[in-house]
Amino acid sequence: MRFLTNSKLEFCHSSSGRVKKKLCIYLGVKSLYLFVSCFYLSFFLTRANGPSRPSLNVGESSFDIKKISEDNSFNHYVLVEFFSSQGNVELAKRTVQFHHHRQTCSMVITILKWVKSGDASTASGESNKIERVKLKSCTFMSVLLQFDSNRLKHLREQIHGYTVKTSFDSNVYVVTGLVDMYAKCKCVLEAEYLFKMMPEGKNHVTWTTMVTGYSQNGYGFKAIRCFGDMRVEGVESNQYTFPSVLTACASVSALVFGAQVHGCIIRSGFGANAYVRSALVDMYLELYDSWVLGCAFTVFNHMQDKDVISWTSLVTGCAHNGSFEEALKYFCDMRIAGICPDQIVVASILSACAEMTVLEFGRQVHATFLKSGLESSLSVDNSLVMMYAKCGSIEDANRVFDSMQVRDVITWTALIVGYAKNGRGKDSLQFYDQMLASGTKPDAITFIGLLFACSHAGLVENARHYFQSMNKVYGIKPGPEHYACMIDLLGRSGKLVEAKELLDEMVVEPDATVWKAFLAACRVHGNLELGERAAKNLFELEPKNAMPYVLLSNMYSAAGKWDAAARIRKLMKSRRISKEPGCSWIELNSQVHTFMSEDRGHPRTADIYSKIDEIMLLIKEAGYVPDMSFALHDMDVEGKELGLAYHSEKLAVAFALLTVPSGAPIRIFKNLRVCGDCHTAMKYISGVYGRHIILRDSNRFHHFREGKCSCGDYW
């Protein structure tokens, strides 16, 4: 009868995958007085003891506790641990009554309760009663497995000391539990010492515990070495060992060793295991390049049963490594396959939407998540705030922010940066004040957002205050991006000399971002000497970047030094460096329409150019005057004016006026910084046609309404 029952439960485990359903079947079996081995009882109850555990009350659990407890002592301890973790103290006490070691059980319940709550003083007080009773190895394991932080140091040492006094330190299972405890508490050296001092008889659980401890605490090379020693000792790896060592390989970029582990997995027969395959996909995506990416896709495509874990590994891996289009594609495939995404996938795909600025896709993901009925999480909410802010929908970002019950520094920073990027610098600074009032401390990224906000709003004194407070108040050393923001601000504010002094005083080596900001400042002030210095450094740091060549050439042209400008263009050509052509695009009905300057390849070219003529006529009547400084120099006045009229962003807005319904915002994206003439034209177009135009260039969002821009003409 026992065999029959266990077989049925195994079938249930393999077919349903639902802990709650399995537990109900088990309880039903017990009501028929069919007894199941302690292994299955511990399997069900420990699996049920988690975030999605079933809620059991006394009525649902009115099976023969007395009989179960008497049947096996280990069953009894599992039940005690399970009911106490569920918060059902009454049922835990009722379980204790049927066991002859009541004092031991009562003590275990109490210690587990306070260990889980993190109350060090109370837990330590209860642990002082340990020496009054006699514990078994399974009791130690119940307590040791609850340690997952470093808050209960004194209690941890008491438990360890008692294992030595009672000679349990020679029990391989108890010592394995101690190793696991120290590793989870980030005490890797202590875990390592215990592991090395263990007597003979280390099993695969012991070795896996140590490998996992190294891997999870950032000791990738030690995890790899421990795995190698494990293989030398002839101990077989399992489905828990391989994911840990693969994670270690990814953390230290050990691609060759990772490929060897992959071969070992195949030879060991774990190639079809879903968890192992997911870990392989994670590793290959983490060690990202074109060949390795292909390996990740190959492993994934050969999976027989792709579950939510497999899909999560692929989608999140693509998103975290910059393969945003692939992430969106596989997310769609995941939905087509009928797999419901969890919070981890949703957070990752929203981040990908933010990077690609695909607002409508992000909204669909948001709606799908709401319909799923899953509880939101901090990571999902943060990703939503970030997605809406980066896609130019700052009002939606603010709505999500207001609905959040819990916020952290990432939440506040996302909104601070979002307001800064959307031309609302002063609002950004107000949110920073609210952040401090809430007790949240800023980080380095927060200050980048603040300095960016100040830079694009001309708030010099505010920026100086924030820059100085970084190190003095919060102990955050400014990095190259912080210096770049300050130099950009000083350059925009007519303080080029001060910008140069700050550059010379930098405590870190200036990178390309700093030199680009300084070169742009030199261009604004027409300072060729300093501009040449900045460009020379950029030629060395980013030899294939056309930006310094183009800016320096333009500076020479503006100064009338045509020979020098021609020399720079010739140098570009000799080094096979080409300027990235400007293009603008607009998304309409899930289709992207792209435009280049003077582009005539669109199916509605005739309508677009006719609309351009209408636009130019109306905005000139409203006061628009073309800025010829942004036109090509080798053309007559009429040619220059037409060239300006056919810039890519103007073609895009003409198409939008033809197709986007009245009242809906027009969203245009551009790969380069918007030119001054187009910026002026957009202001007039928004006023004449009464439309809200949102233009995102390479630097920020511009919100044009009623003839004004959110940047205040300071960008």
N, C-alpha and C positions, 0 to 999 in steps of 0.2 A: 504493500500500500504506500509506504514511504517513497519507493522508487517511482511509482505511478504519479504521485503528487509532484515530486521534483521534476519529472519529465514535463508535466503539464506547465509548470512554472517556467521551465527553460524555454518552452515553446512560446509562452506568453512574452518572455523577455526578448526573444529574437524577432517576434512578429509585430508587437504593438509599439514597443519603445516608450510606453507611458507608465511611469512609476505609479501614478495613482491607481491606474487600472490594475496593475500587478498586485498592488497592496490590497485592493478590494477583493481580488480573487483569493489572495492568501488568507485574508480574514474569513472569507466564506468557507474556505477549506478547513480552517481551525474550528469553525462552528460545527463542522461535521466530525470533529474529533480526529481529523487526519493530521498526523504530526510531520512537520517539515524539518529538515536538518538545520542546525544553527547557522550554516553558511547562507542559506537562502533567506532566513529571517534577518540576519545582519545585512545582507545585500539589499533587501527591500527597504529596511528602515534607514540605513545610512544614505541610500540614494534619495529617499523621500525627504531626508533632512537637508533641505537646501532652499534657495529663493523661491522655487516653484513647488515646494513640498505640499502635500495635501493637508488640509486642516482636519484633524481628528478630534472629536469630542468623546466623552465617556460612553455615550450611546453607541457610537460607531465602533468603539473599541471594546465592546462588552464580550470579548471572546475569553477563553479560559486562561487568564494570566497565570493563575496558580499552576495549571498543568504545564504551561510553557516554561515557567521558571524552574519547576522541578525537573522538567525534561532535560535541561542543559543549563549549567551555570552561566555559560557565555551568553546564551539567549537572554538571560535575566539582565545582565549588564547592558546588552544592546538596547533592551526595552527601557531601562532606566535612563540611559543617555538620550534615547530618542524622545521620550516624553518630557524630560527636563528641557531639552533644546526647543521643544514645541511650546514651552511655557505652561504646560499642563502639569503643575506641581502636584495637584491632587491625585492624578492618575499615577504619577511617578511614586508618590508615597504609598498608594494602594499596591503598586507592584512590589515595593519594598516589603510589605507585610507578609508576602508569601515566600520570602526567602530567609534562610536561616542565618545569613550574614547581614542582618538588618543594619547594624552599626556601620559596617563597611559601606553599604549601599547609600545610606543617608549621607555619609561623609562625601562620597563620590558625587552625589546629586548636588550638594552644596558647593563643592569646589568647582564643578563644571559650570554651575550657574554664574559664579563670580568670575571665573576665568573668561567666560564668554562676554560678560559685561565689562571686563577690563578694570574692575575694582580691585586694585592691588592689595590694599590694606585688609579688606574683608577676606579675600581669597587666601592671603597669607595667614590670617588668623585661623581660618578653618583648616589650613594645611598643617598647623601645629598639632592637630589631633591625629595625624597620620600614624604616629608611632604607637598609638593605643590599639590599633587594629592591625590585622594581618591581611595584606593585599596580595592579589594574584597578578600575573603578568598582564592579563587582559584588562585589569583595572588600571594599571599604569598606562596602557595604550590608550584607554578612553580619555584619560586626563591629558597625556602628552600631545595627542592629536588636536587638541583645542587651542594650543598656543600658535598664534599667527602674528604676533607683534612683540615688540621689545618692552612693552609697558610693565610686564609682570616679572621683572628680573629677579626679585627676592624669592618669589614663589617658585620660579623655574629652578633656582639654585637649591631650594629646599627639597623639591621633588627629586632632583638629581642626587643630592646628598643621601636621601633616604634609599635610593636604589643601590648606592654603594654599601650602606650599612646593612642592608638585607640581602646582599650578594646578588641582587638582580642585575648588577652591571656585567655579569657573565652571561646573561640571557640575551641571545642575539636579537630577539624581537623587541625587548625593552630598549636595548642600546640603539637599535634602528629607530625606535620612536624618539629617543633622545637626540640622535643626529638630525632627524626631521624637525624636531622642536627648535633646535639651535639654528638650523638653516632658515626656517620660516621667520625666526626672530632676527635674521641678518647677522647672526654670530657665526660666521663661516669658519673662523679659525678654531672655535670650540668644537664645531661639528666635525671639522677635519681631524682634530686631535682624537676625538672619540672614535672616529672611523678607523684611523691608523692603529689605535690601541686595542681595537676589537680582537677578541680571540679568534681562533680558527672557526670557519663555518659561515663566513659571509655569504649570503645568498643573493639572488638577483634583485630582491627587494632592497637589500642593504646598499648594493652598488647603485641601483637606480636612484635611491634616495640621495646619495652623495652627488651623483651626476646632476640631478635636478637641482639640488641645493646650490652647486657651483653656477649652473646655468642661470637660475632665477636671480642670483645676486651679482651678476655681471662678471663672473670669473670664467669667461669663455674658454680660455686656453687650458685652465685647470680641469674644466668639464671634459674637454676633448682628451686630455691626458688620462683622466680617470676612466673614461670610456675605453681607451686603449688598454689600460691595465686590466680592466674587466675582461676584455677579449683574450688577453694573454693568460689570465687565470682560468680561462675555459668556461666562464660563467655566461650563460646565454642571455642575450638582450630580449626585451619584449616590447609590446606596443606603448609602454610608458617610457622606456629608456630612449628609444629612437627619437621621439619628438623633442626630448630635452637636449640631446646632443646636437640635433639639427638646429635648434634655436641657438645653441652655443656657436655653431659654425657660422650662422648668419651674423651673430654679434661681433665676431672677430674677422669677418670676411674670409673665412677658411673654405673657399670654394672647392679646392682639390680634395680636401678631407671630406667635405660634405658629399662630393660625388662618390667617394669611396664608401661612405656610410650608406648612400643610396644603393650601391651594389650589394652591400652587406644585407640591406633590407630585403632585396629581391631574393638573395640566396637563403635568407632565414625564413622566407615564406610570409613576411608581413607586408608584401607589396600591395595586397588588396585591402589592408586595414584602412578604414576611413580616416582615423586620427593620424596615422603615420603618413598617409598620402597628403593630408592637409598640411602637416608639418613640412613635408617636402616642397609643396607649393609655396608656403611661407618663406622657406629658406631661399629658393631660387628667385623669388620676387624681391627679397631683401638684398640679394647680391645682384642687383639689377644691371644688365646690359642686354644687347640684342640677342646674343646666343643663349644666355641664362633665362631670359624671358621666354624664349621658345621652349626651353626645358620645362618651365613651370606649366605652360599651356599643354605640353605633351603629357605630363604626369596627370594633370587635371582631366584631360580628354579621355584618358585610359581608365578613369575611375568607373566602376560598374554602377554603384549606387551613390549618387552625389546628394549629400544631405546639406542641411543649412550650414554645418561647420565647413564643409568643402567649399561651398559657394562663398562663404564669408572670407575664407583664406584668400581666394582668388580676387574678389572684388576689393577687399581692403588692401591687399598687397599692391594691386594696380594703382589704387588711389594714393597710397602712401609713397609710391615711387614715381609719381608724376605721369603715369600712363592713364590720364583722366578719361580719354575717349574709350579706351579698352574697359575701364571700370564701368562706365555708363552702359557700354554694349553688354558686358557680362551681367550687369544688374538686370537689364531687360531680359536676357536669356534665363536668368534665375526666376524671374516672375513668370515667364512663359512655361518653365518647367514645373510651375505650381508650388515653388518653395516660398514660404512667407519669410521675408527678411526680419532679422531681429534688430535690437538697438545698435549693435556694433556695425552692421552693414549699413543701416540708415545713416548713422553718423558719418561713416566713411564716404558714402555716395553723395551726401549733402556737401561735404568738403570738396569733392570733385566738381560738383555743380558750381560751387563758389569760385573755384579756380578757373573754370571755363565760362563763368558768367552766363549760365543757361538758366535763366529765372523760371521759365515755364516748366522745364523738366524738374527743377527743384520744388516747385509748387506741387507738381504731381506726386513726387516722393513724399512730401509733407502730408498730402491728402491720403495717400496709401497708408502711411504710418498711423494716422488718426483713425482710419477705418479698421485697421488691424486689431484695435482694442488693447494693444500692448501699452504698458505703463511707460511714460516718458522717463528719460534719464538725463543727468546733467550733461553728458557728452552729446546727446541728441539735441537738447535745447541750445547748447553752445554752438553746435554746427548749424542750427537753424538761424540763430542770430547772425553768425558769420556769413552764411549763404545769402540771406536777404540784404545784409549790409554791403557785401561785395558785388551784389547784382544791382545795386542802386536803389533798392526798395527799403529805404531806411525806416519808413513808417512801419512796415511789416516787422522789421527787426526789433523796433521798439515795442511793438505789441507782444512779440514772443518774450522779450525781456521782462515786460510788466507781468506776464502770466507765470513767470518762474518763481517757485517757492524757495529754491536754493540757488545761490549764485556764488561763483568763485572768481578768482582773478582773471581767468580766461573769458568769462562772461562779460565782465566790465571792460576788459581790454578790447574785446571784439566790437563792442558798441562805441568805445572811445575812438578806435581806429576807423570804424564805419562812418561816424559823423565827420571825422577829419577828411576822409576820402570823398565824402559827398558834399564838401564845401561848407560845412557848418562847424567851423573850428571853435567858435565860442561855446556852442552846445557841448562839444567834446570836452572842453575844460570844465564845464559845469558838472558833467558826469564824473569827471575825475574827483571833484570835490565830494560828490555823493559817495563815491567809492571809498574814499578815506573815512568819511563819516560812518560808513557801514562797518568799518574795522578791517577792511580788506587791504592788504599791502600790495603796492604795484610791483611789477617785475620789469625786466629790461625791455620787453616788447611794449608794455604800457607806455614807457617813456618815448619809444620810437613814434607811437601814435600821437602823443602829446606834442613832441617837437615837430612832427609833420603838420599837425593842426596849426601850430604857431607859425611855421614857415609859410603856409599858404593863406594865412590871415594877417601877416605882418606884425605879429605880436612878439616883438624883440625882447622886451623886458620879461614877459612871462616865460619865454624860452630860456633865457639866462637863469631864471629862478629854478626851473625844472632841471636844467642841465647840472647846476651846482648841487641841487638836493639829491641827485642820484647817488653820489658817493658819500656825501656828508651825512645825509639822513638815513638812507636805505642800504648803504654799503654796496651799491651796484656800480661797477666800474664801466664808464662809457666805452662802447665799442665803435667800430668804424661807421656803422649806420647812424649812430647818435651824432658823431662828428659831421657826417655828411649832411644831416638835417640842419645842424647849426650853421655850417658853411653855406648851405643853400639859402637859409634865412638871411644871414648877414649879407650875402651877395645881392639878394632881392631888395634888401633895405638900403642899398648904397654904401655898405660898409665893407668894401673889398679889402682894405688894409687890415681891418680886424679879422676878416676871414682868413687872410694869409697868416696872421700871427697865431690864430687858433690852429691852423694846419701845421705850422712849424713847432707848436707846443704839444702836439699829440703824443700821448704816452703809449699808443699802439701804432703799429705800422699802417700807414694809409693804404687802403685797398682801392680797387677800381671805382667803387661807389663814391668814395671821397673825392677822387680826382675828377670824376665826371661832374660832381656838384661844383667843384672849383672852376673847371673849364667853362661850365655854363655861366657862372658868375663873371668870369673874365670876358665872355662874349657879350653879356649885358653891358658891361662897362667899357668894352672895346680895348681892353688891356692886352696887347699882343705879346708883350714880354712874358707875363705870367701865364697867358694862354698857351704859349709855346712850351713852357715848362710842364704844364698839366698834360698837354697832348703827348709830349715825349714819354712821360711816365705811363700813359695809357697805351701807347704803341708797344711798350714792353709787357705790360700786364695783360692786355687783351689784344694781341696782334691781329686778330681776325675781325675785330669790331670796327665797323665803318664810322661809328659816331664821332670819335675824335678827329678823324680825317675830314669829315663833312663840316663839323663846326669850325675847325681851324681854317679850312678853305673859305668858308663864308666870312670869317673874320678878316682874312686877307682881302677878299673881294670888297667888303664894306670899307676897308681902309684904302682901297684903290691900288693895292699891290697885286696886280693881275698875274704877274710872272710867278709870284710865290704861290698864288692860288692854283695856277696851272701845274706847278711843280708837285703840289700835294695830290692833285687829281691823277697826275702821272704816276706818282708813288703808289697810290691805291691800285691803279691798273696793273703795275708791275708785280704787286704782291697778290694779285687776283682777289682783291677785296671789293665787293659790290655793295652798294647802298641798298638797304631793304626798301622795296617800293611801298609807298603808302597805300593802304586799302581800308575801306570801311565796309561794314556789313550790318544787316538787319535781319532779324528772325521774324518770319510771318507764317503762321499755320504750320509750325514745325519744319519749315524750310528756310535755309539760310541764303540770303541774296547778298552777293559780294560785289563791290564796285572799286575800280581803280580810277586814277585821275584820267579824265577824258575817255572813260570806258564806253564802248558802243557795242558790247557783247551781250547785253541783257535783252531778253525777248521783248520787253516794253521800252526799248531805247527811244523810239520816236515820242512816246508819251512823256517819258522822263525829261527829254531835252526841251519839249514844248513847255513842260511845267517849270523847268529852270528859267526859261525866258519870262514866264509869268512872275516867278518869284523875284527875279532881279529887277523887273519893272516896278513891282509893288514896294519892295524894300528901299529902292532908290527914292521913290516918292516919299517914303517915311524918313529919309535922311541918311541912308547908308551910302558910304563912299568907299570904293575898293581901295585897299591898302597895297599899292604897287610894290612895296618892299618885299612882299612875299611872292612876287611873280618872278618868272625866269627873266634874266637880264638881257638875253639876246633876242628880244622881240619888240615890236612897236607897241604903242599904248593900247591899241585895240586888241592886239593879240594877247597882251598881258592881262587885260580885263576879262577876255573870254577864258584864258587859262585858269584864272582865279575862280570863275563861275563854274568851271567843270571839275573842281577838286572833288575827291571821292566822297567826302562827308556831305557836300551839297547835293551830289547825285543821289546819295542815300536818303537824304531828307525829302528830296523831290519824289522819289518812289514811295516813301512813307506817307506823304500827303495824298498820294493817289490811292493808297491801299488800306492804311490804318484807319479804322472807324473814328469819326469825330468824337472827341471827348476822351479817347484812350491815349495814354502817353506814348510818345514815339521814342523808341530805344535804339540808339545807334552806337556801334562800337568801332573804334579805330586803333590800328596797331601802333601808330606813332603819336607824338604829341600834336594836338590840334593847332593849326597855324592861327596867327592873330586875326587874319582876314576872315577865316571861317568862323572863328569865335564871335566876331562882331556881327557877321551875317546871321548866325543862329539866334542872336538876341533879337534882331529885327524880325526874323521869321516867326519866332514865338509870339511876338507882339501883334504882327499883322494878321496871322492866321489863328491867334488865340489858342495855341497848342502848348502842351508841356513836353519839351524835348529834353531827353536825357542822353547825353553824349559821354561815353566813357573813352578816354584816350589812354595812352600808355602810363599815365601818371595818376589820374583821378577821374571822378565823375563831375560833369557840369550839368546842372539842372537849370534849363532856360524856361522862364515863365514871365509873361507880360513884359518882354523886352529887357529882362534882367537875368543875370547868371548868378548862381549860388556862390561862385568863387569871388564875386565882387571885383572882377577883372584883375584878380591878383592870383595868377597861377604859374 
